[in-house]
Amino acid sequence: MKILRNLLLGLVGLIVLLAGVGLFLPDTAHVERSTRIQAAPERVHAVINDYARFNEWSPWAELDPKAVYEHSGPSAGVGAKMSWHSEDSNVGSGSQEIIESRPDLIRTALDFGPDGKAVAFFKLEPAEGATQLTWGFDTQFEGNIVGRYFGLLLDGMVGADYEKGLAKLKALLEKPAS
């Protein structure tokens, strides 16, 4: 009985310790990756700003060919919205909507349902006849301690997908016209 009580006290102590440490972890997470694309910023912007072309370079599109995509609003620019549903946990379900579209910046609101909301952005900078493209992701955990621990892993999880998506976008835009 004494062993069980000590085990229970140890478990409660561990939970209190993890919660206490969690309170001091960042309440936000930021992920960002960049690449240089040998194409004019206007051309890069046109592809990113059009959800009809998203799956041509999306790092998630090939993960589940059975995923269902729906588009609403305009096909491009502010108000363009794309929703997806997949049984594959690597793809999941959610939506994204373009909330700002300027020649140098596109911002999207991401909604992952019960998994939270976030904002993604694409920053385009002219770079000697090319475009320096930065793809970023920002989220807030609103005090959620488990989310704060998740935030420590986010760069490793999302960053690799962003690198893959940027590589696919670069290949798409640098492909010689046929």
N, C-alpha and C positions, 0 to 999 in steps of 0.2 A: 504494500500500500504506500509505503514511504517512497519507493522508487517511482511509482505512478505520479505521486504528488510532485516530486522533484522534476520529473519529466514535463508535467503540465506547467509548472512554474517556469521552467527553462523555455518552453514553447511560448508562453505569454511574454516572457522577457525578450525573446527574439523578435516577436511581433512588435513590441513597443520600441525596440531598438531600430528595426527597419522603418517603422512609421516615423520615428524621430529623425532619422537620417534623411528620409524622403522629404521631410519638410524643408530641408536645406538644399535640395536638388533644384536645378532650374525649372521654372514653371513654363518655359517655352523651349522649343527646339527649332533649329535652323539647319537645312541641308542645302548645299549649293555645289554645282559642277559647271564647268565651262569648257568650251571648245572653240576653235577658230574654223569657220566654214568659208571656203573659197566661192562665195556668192555674195551678191549685193544685199544689204540689209532689207531692202524692199522685197526681194524675192524670198528671203528667209521668213520675213514677217508674214507674207502672204500664205505660206504653208502652215505656219504655227497658228495663225489666226483663223484657220478654216477647219472645223471639226470633221468635215467630210474627208479630210486628208489625214486625220490623226492616226489612224491605224496603219498608215504607210510607214510610220516611224516609231510608233509607240513600243516601248519595251515590254508591254503586257499583252499586246494583241495576239502574239503567237503562243502564249501560254495556254489559252483556252479557245480553240477554234469554234467551240459551241457557245461562247458568250454572246449575249444578245445586247445590241446597242440601239439606242433610240436617240434621235436628234429632234430638238425643238427650237423655236425661235428662228432668227436668221441663221443662215449657214455659216456665217463668219462675223467676227466683230462682237461688240458689246451685245449681250443678250443671247448669243449662241450658246446652246446648252446640249450636252451629251450625257446620257445616262447609260449605265451598263449593269448587267446582271450575269454572274457566273457562279456555278457551283464549286469552282476551283477556288480554294482559300487564298491562293497566290494572286488572284484577280479580284475576287469579292464582288461587291455591289456598291454602287454609289452614283454620284453625278458630279459634273464640273460645268461651270458657267463662266464665260468670259465677262469680267466685270470692269475691265479697263483695257483699252486698245489704242495705243499711240505708236508712232513709227519706231520709238526706242524702247517700248515696254508693253508687255501684255500681262495682265494679272487675271487669275482665275480663282473662283471660289470652289473649293472641293467639299463635298458632303459624303461622308462614308457611313451615314446612318448612325447606328449606335456606337460605331468606332470613332466618331468625332468629325470635326470640321477642320479645315486648314485653308491656307492660301498658297497658291503656287505663282511663280512669275517667270517671265522670260525677258531678260534684258539684252537688247541688241545695240552693239557699238560698232561703228565703222572702224575697220582696221586695215589700212593699206590695201584697198581693193577687195577686202574680204569683210566678214562679220565676226566679231567676237561675241559669241552667244553664251549667256549664263542662264541656267535653269535652276531656280531655287524653290524652296518649300519652307513654309513657316507654320507652326502650330502652337497653340496654347493649351495647357492642361487644366487650367482653371482650378488649381488646388488639388487635383486628383493625384494622390501619391503614387499609385500604380502607374499612371501615365507619365509621371516624372521619371520613374525608373525606365519605362519604355523609351522615353526621350533619349536616354543614354545610348540606346542601341539603334536609334533611327537613322543616323548618318550611314552606318554600315549597311543597313537594310535598303533604304531608299537610294542612297548614293550610287550603289552599283547599278540599279535600274536606270537612274538618270544618265550615268555614263553610257550604258547600252543604248538608250534612246537618242542621246546626242550623237553617238557614232552612226546610228541608222539614219538620222536626219542629215548628218554630214555626207554620208554616202549617197543618199537620195538627191541632195542638192548639188553635189559635185559630179554627179553622173553626166557624162557627155550627152548632149541632145541627140536623139536618134531620128 
